[in-house]
Every structure is written in structure tokens, then in C-alpha cells.
């Protein structure tokens, strides 16, 4: 009997927590391929203060590159971020969507509270 009542509540809670961790894409602010805002423009994380910042980006769909004097044309099928390391303890990240198609947009959200010592945390 307990599980009948608990299971729907657990599924609802899981859905709410999963949804709230994602970032929201605003493609009107992403005119050309690149990252917005620039990482250098993000505010610093402060001890014991909740941090919540979203980075958005547009993936290039195709281009040319020069390798050993020869020009090669490429097409981007998709880009995916599988992991981010180097964050201070207590800071989490979420992405949306899981894989961004060439020419598409996506975002990364960094959020949480840390009590880590002040310093530089290279990603």
C-alpha cells in the first residue's frame, strides 16, 4: 500500500528535479556560431552564495580548414558535451539538448553553492 502512494510522488519529484536543472535556450540571442556570453564575461563564483549562470551557443554547420597546406571542407553533424571536470565542489552543470546538430543551438547551465577555497578552477 505504501509503495502505491510513494511511487507516483517519487516520479513527480524526479521529473521536477530533472526539469529544473536544465537550461532554457533563447536562440534570438545567438545570431552566429559562437558562445554567448563570452566566458570572460561570466560573474565569478562566490563562497556560500548560490550561483546560476547559463551559457548558450550556436554550432557551426560547415566550414573549411587548412591542414598541412591542403584545404579540406567539413560538415558538422552534431556536437555533444559528455563531461565537464574542474568545477568547485557543490557546483553542478546541465545541458540542453543532449546533442546539438550542426547549425543548431544549445546551452549549458552551471548552478549550486560551494564552500571551496578561493582559487582558479580550470575546466
C-alpha positions in Angstrom: 0.0 0.0 0.0 2.8 2.4 0.9 4.5 1.9 -2.5 1.3 2.6 -4.4 1.3 6.1 -2.9 5.0 6.7 -2.8 5.8 5.7 -6.4 3.8 8.4 -8.1 5.2 11.0 -5.7 8.7 9.8 -6.4 8.2 10.0 -10.2 6.8 13.5 -9.8 9.7 14.6 -7.7 12.2 13.2 -10.1 10.5 14.9 -13.1 10.5 18.3 -11.2 14.2 18.0 -10.2 15.3 16.9 -13.7 13.3 19.7 -15.4 14.6 22.4 -13.1 18.2 21.5 -13.7 18.1 22.1 -17.4 18.8 25.3 -19.2 16.5 27.3 -21.4 17.6 28.2 -24.9 16.9 31.7 -26.3 18.1 31.4 -29.9 17.3 35.1 -30.6 20.5 36.0 -28.6 22.7 33.7 -30.7 23.0 35.3 -34.2 26.1 33.5 -35.4 28.1 30.4 -34.4 29.9 31.0 -31.1 29.4 31.1 -27.3 27.2 33.8 -25.6 28.0 35.3 -23.2 31.8 35.0 -23.5 33.2 33.0 -20.6 35.3 36.0 -19.6 32.0 38.0 -19.0 30.6 35.5 -16.5 30.5 36.5 -12.9 32.8 34.7 -10.5 31.5 32.1 -8.1 31.5 33.3 -4.5 31.7 31.1 -1.4 28.3 30.3 0.2 26.4 32.2 -2.5 24.1 30.4 -4.9 25.4 30.5 -8.4 23.2 30.2 -11.5 24.6 31.1 -15.0 23.7 29.8 -18.4 26.0 29.8 -21.5 24.3 29.4 -24.9 25.9 28.6 -28.2 25.3 28.0 -31.9 27.3 25.2 -33.6 28.8 25.9 -36.9 27.2 23.7 -39.7 30.1 23.6 -42.1 33.4 25.2 -43.0 36.9 24.8 -44.4 40.2 24.1 -42.6 43.8 24.1 -43.7 45.9 21.0 -42.8 49.5 20.7 -44.0 48.9 23.1 -46.9 45.7 21.4 -48.1 42.2 22.8 -47.7 39.5 20.4 -46.5 35.8 21.1 -46.4 33.9 19.7 -43.4 30.2 19.3 -42.3 29.3 19.2 -38.6 26.7 16.5 -37.9 26.4 17.3 -34.2 28.3 18.3 -31.1 27.9 16.8 -27.7 29.4 17.6 -24.3 29.7 14.4 -22.2 31.5 15.7 -19.1 32.9 18.8 -17.5 35.7 18.5 -14.9 37.4 21.0 -12.7 34.3 22.6 -11.2 34.5 23.6 -7.5 32.6 21.1 -5.1 28.9 21.9 -4.9 28.7 23.4 -8.4 26.8 21.2 -10.9 26.1 21.5 -14.6 23.3 20.6 -17.0 22.9 20.7 -20.8 20.1 21.0 -23.3 19.8 19.3 -25.7 21.9 16.2 -25.3 23.4 16.6 -28.8 23.3 19.8 -30.8 23.0 19.3 -34.6 25.3 21.4 -36.9 23.7 24.8 -37.2 21.7 24.2 -34.1 21.7 25.9 -30.7 22.2 24.6 -27.1 23.0 25.7 -23.6 25.0 24.7 -20.5 23.8 25.8 -17.1 26.2 26.0 -14.1 24.5 26.1 -10.7 24.9 25.4 -7.0 26.7 26.7 -3.9 30.3 26.0 -2.9 32.3 26.4 0.2 35.6 25.6 -1.6 38.6 27.8 -1.1 39.0 30.8 -3.4 41.1 30.0 -6.4 41.1 29.2 -10.1 39.3 26.1 -11.3 40.3 25.3 -14.9 37.7 23.3 -16.8 
